[in-house]
Amino acid sequence: MSARSEQSSHTLFSFSAVLSRCLPGFFSDEAQWNTFKATAGYSARVFLCIGIAVFLAFMFQLHSPLSAATTVLIVANPTVGAMVSKSVWRVIGTVIGAVISIGIMAVFVQSPVLYFAALSVFVGIACMVATFLRFFRAYAAVLTGYTIVIIAAPAFADPDNIFLSAMGRLSAVVTGVVVTACVFMVTSPRKPSAVLEKLGNAFRDTILHAKNFHAQEGLSSAPEEHAAEENNPSEITDTTTTGTAFRSLPQPLYDSRSRLLAGMAGLTPAIEFAAADDPDMQARISNLRLTLNRLTGLIVSYHPYWLNLSLVDAQSRPVHQYVAEALEQILHLTEQPGWLENPTPVSACLHDCLKNLEQLSRNNPAPSLLATLDNTRDILVQIDLALYDLTSLRRDRESSYTRQYLEWPVALRNGVRGMFIALLAGMLWYVFHWSAGPMLILYVVAASSLLSTAPSAGKASPMMATGTMLAVPMGFLCHSLFLPRIDGYPLLWLTLCLFLLPGVWLQFHPRYSIGAFGYAVFFTMLLSINNPIIYNDLALTNNWLTMVAACVLLVLVFRVILPPDHRLDAARLVSSLTRSLQQLALSHSRKPVQWIAWEGLQLQKITRLMMRLSFIPSGIDRQGYTDAAFATLSLGRLILRLRWNAEHVQLNAQARTALESALKAFSMLRHAPLSTAEALEQAAAVIHATTTDQEGANLMRGRTISCLMQAAGIIRAIPGFYDKYGPIHRSVDEVGATAPVSTLVSAGSAG
């Protein structure tokens, strides 16, 4: 019997081996196969929604039944919560756009020029608001923008039918939204608990990242060992070993940090969408947002200046070793099933470690070692708070609210682009009496509104135009070879699925998503399948040529007339981070500042800064600016400690005056960062010269000195980041534009 079983197993193994060799690679790779199945399932649900929605639109005798298919393509999303959110905001945007469209047509029905001017203003406002809003709330502004044109286009020849056009458009949108919601909610697996599992994994990954850092420092924090590393080309070396310039993190830590930050960025919308689909998640959403903010803050806390502290004092080596061992124990505890339901062992381990570090701090260590101890304690406290927020079912303990960062320059640029292109298209139609003028306006307004939600509208516009232009020959092929031979709805549905398949399939591919979305959405517009279907080759050809001209106009406005300036946008974000530090240091001491709220706002800026830096082709030290931005958060934490010490620590009059002067010295940070650093060092020297007999007061005095010296060290390491004449604030052709952040370029050295 065992021999027969062994023979059967051998046969199955041989068959699997042959099958793996015969099938394509993605069938044998489990990850690729799972991605294929998920994409296929999503595409099947989208096509089912399109079939039902278009059928109902025909049955309801709607004039433009394919508007329901367009709605399906826009609101469909693999996540049910995301789909529900998009659907709700799409209906809201459609209603607002319908009201505005009717109002503009009623006021300017006999004045086309004023009508186009008013239309362009509302489109510009919609594009600007879409840039500000997050997630699928932006679709309300997007739909407001181009619904105005969609409703008004059929009524240009007969303005009296504007209300019927609005009702027809709203009916098509509601039909598509309801059908999509019903199909996806019935057929999609709904697992809100998966988000909690992902957050738990993110917590463990953050602990692992911190453990790897401390383990690295615990093994190589002695200066002589760093010198040996520099002489060994096989090891990762440092850029410098001075105490005032940034060294480099080991490459594995950089890779880990990038991967973790990308994962955190993906979890942000996942939390929002899960809350839209599940009441329990909605009750915990504030806690989960705090968890994500704290974990992101923990990741960016590990930047190269930590290594400078290790160089200054080799006594930090045992501290790093101890913390690495404690974090290893926490990782072991989080491997146990059900640890999210019972986090007590993890919390107890954290508290024991904090007590031991506090005891080490009371042994009168040197200021440099005290800096390592305090920074490590801060890290562990943040881990403990993140654990509480992740596992607690109660509302968060602190009523913190992280306001959204509004990037006004980018929003105004997108608004001006939308306003200009809408006015230009309208005047082209008016001056040349273009019979397909409504199609021209319709595309440029819709594309401009959609591009306003992209990270870089200028960069995405060619991809959107390319996808749309690919829809033109496919539309011609569909109209000439397929539609004339269709004699029933099932064949029409299958034809639509066949031609929409590339756009739907590639919509979630990062490289082709914008182009695929443009192809799928505007292909349905180009088909012109109305109720009833009327074949007019001349009108269709005119529409196709108009669409090509509209694509050219879109790229011309977004890339040539009003091009993006990513270097300038990045420079503004750097200035905003610096001003936030100044405001934090110079604000009234009695004004409460919640660290998590301040840090969350700065993290939004840093995320945008990293994105802008990635768009700059060359001539910029991306890694240096990223590390400097992360160090800015550490500097903000030091400022908060200094503010607290100035208010609560018992210092004599001379020391208190020196500390207050040090905080005021941050007013010079933008125009003389080294002077700010010098003032901090002078304040530390003054406080160090004072004496006290109380043990607790002596410890707090040492912590104040440590904070001042750390803050001065960070500023001296990256003066070019804070200086308003720093490298990134200069044009590409100026002297010093490519200098690193560790360089302070003189204000008058222009090329």
C-alpha positions, 0 to 999 in steps of 0.5 A: 500500500505504501509503495502504491502511494509513493508511486502515485505521489511520484506520478503527481510530482512528475505531472506538476513538473511537466505542467510547470514547464509547459505553462507560461511563467506567470502560471507557475509563479504563485504571486503572479498567478494570484495577481492574474486571478484578482485582475480577471475577477475584477474585469469580469465584475466590471463587464457584468456591471456594464452589461446590466447598466447599459441594458437598463439604460436602453430599457429606460429609454435614456438618450445616451445609454453608454453614459452608464457604462462610463460611470461603471468604469469610473466608480468600479474598484476592487475594494468595496469600500472604495467603490461605495465612496466613489459612487456616493461622491460621484452622485454628489458631484453630478448633482452639483454639476447639473445645478451649475450647468442649468444656472450658467445656461439660464444666465448666459443663454444669449451670450456665448462668450460670457457663457464660456468665460463663466464655464471656464471659471467653474471648471478652474475652481473644480480642478483646484478643489480636486487637487485639494481633496483626498481619496475619492472625495476628489471625484465630487469636484471632478464630476462637478467640472465636467458634468457641467459640459456633459449636460450642456453639450446636447443643449447647445443647439436647443437651450430649452432642453437643458433640464431634460439633458440634466435629468438624463445625465443624472439618470444614467449616472445613478443607473451605473452607480446602483448597478456597480454597487449591487454587483460588487457588494454581492460578488466581491469578498468583503474582509475588513479584518484584512486591514487590521491584519495588514496593520499588524504586519506593518507594526511588526515590519516597523519593529523589525526595521528598528531592530535591524538599525539598533543591531547594526549600531550595537555591532559597529558604534566604536569609532575605530570600527568605523575607520576599519569599515572605511578602509574595507571596500567590501563593506558599506562605508560612510560618506564622512566621519565627522560629527557635523555631517551626515553619514550614510545608512547601510543600503539594506536600511534604506531599502527597508525604509522605502519599502515600509513607507510605500506600504504605509502610503497604501494602507492610508486609503485602505483604512478609509475604504474599510471604514466606509464598508464596515461599522466596526472599522468606522468606530476605530478609524481615528485610532487606526489613523493614529496608528499609521501616523505613529508607525510612519513617524517611527520609520522616518525617525531612523535617519543618518544623524543617529550614526553621528551620535554613535560616533561621538560616544562609543558608550551607546553601543550597549544601549543599542544592543539592549534595545535590539534584544528587547525588540527581538523579544517583541517580534517573537511575541507578535509571532504568537496567534491572537497577539492583537487581541491580547497585547499585554505581553508586548506592552509589558516588554516595552514598559520593562525596557523603558524602566531600564533605560530610565534607570540608565539615564539617572546614572549621570551619563555624558550628554551624548549618551543621554541623547541616545538614551532619550531618543531611544526612549522616545522611540519605545514610547511611540511604539507603545502608543502605536500598539495601544491605538492599534489594539484598543477598541475605545476612542483614542486618548488624545483628541488629535486631528491632523489637518490636511496640508493644502499645497496652494501653488499646485492647486492654483496651477491646476485651476488655471490650467483647467480654466485656460483650456476650457476657455480656449476650447470654447473660443475655438468652437465659437470662432471657427464654428466647429460642428464638433466643438462640444466634443472638444470642450467635453474632452479637455474639461473632463481630462483636465478635471481627472488629471487634477487628482494625479500627483503630477498633472503635467507628467500624466497628461501625455499618458492620458492623451496617448490612451485617448488617441489609442481609443480613436482607431479602436473606435473606428474598428468597432464602428466599421466592422462590428457594430453594423453586424450586431442585431441584438443586445448580447452581441453589443455587450460582448463587443463592448467587453472585447474592446474595453478589455485592454483598458480595464485590465491595465487600469491598476498597472502602475505604469499604464494606469492613467493611459488605460483609464483614458482609453476605457473611459473615452472609448465609450464616449467615441462610440456615440451609441445613442438610443436609437443608434444612428450611423453617420460616418461623416459625423463620427470621423469629425468626432474622432479628428476632434478628439485627436486635436483635443489630445494635442491641446491637452498636452500643449497646455499642460506641458508647454504653455503651463508646464510643471516646475517640480524643482520649484514645488520641492523648494516650496515644500522645503521652505514650508518645513523650515517655517514650521520649525520656526513657528514651533520654536517661536510660538507661545510656550503656553500654546499647546502643541500635539506632537502627533498632529504636527508630525502628521502635517509634516509627514504629508509635506515630506511625502509630497517632497519625495514625490517631487524629487522623483520627478526631477530628472537630475542635478539633485541629491534626492537621498540627501534631501530625504534624509534631511527632511526626516531629520527635520522631524527629529529637530521638531521633536527636540524643539518640543522637548526644549519648550517643555523644559523651558516651562517645567524644568527648574533652572536658575534665571541665567540658564532659563534666559539662555534656553529662551534665547536659544528658542528665539534663535530659530528665527535666524534659521532660514537666513543664517542656519549656522548662527542658529546652531551657534546660539544653541551651542552657546546656550548649552554651554551656559546651562552646563556651567550652572550647578544644582544639588537636586538629582532630578533637576540635574538629570533634566538639566543634562537632558536640556543640554543634550537636546540643544547639542543634538539640535545644533548638530542636525542644523550644522549637518544640513545647513543647505536644507534650511537656508533660503538660498540653499541649493534647491532654491536656485535655478538649474543654471545657478552656481551651487544648484547641485550642491549637497544639503551639507553645503551652505552656498553664499547668497550672492554666488549666482551664475 
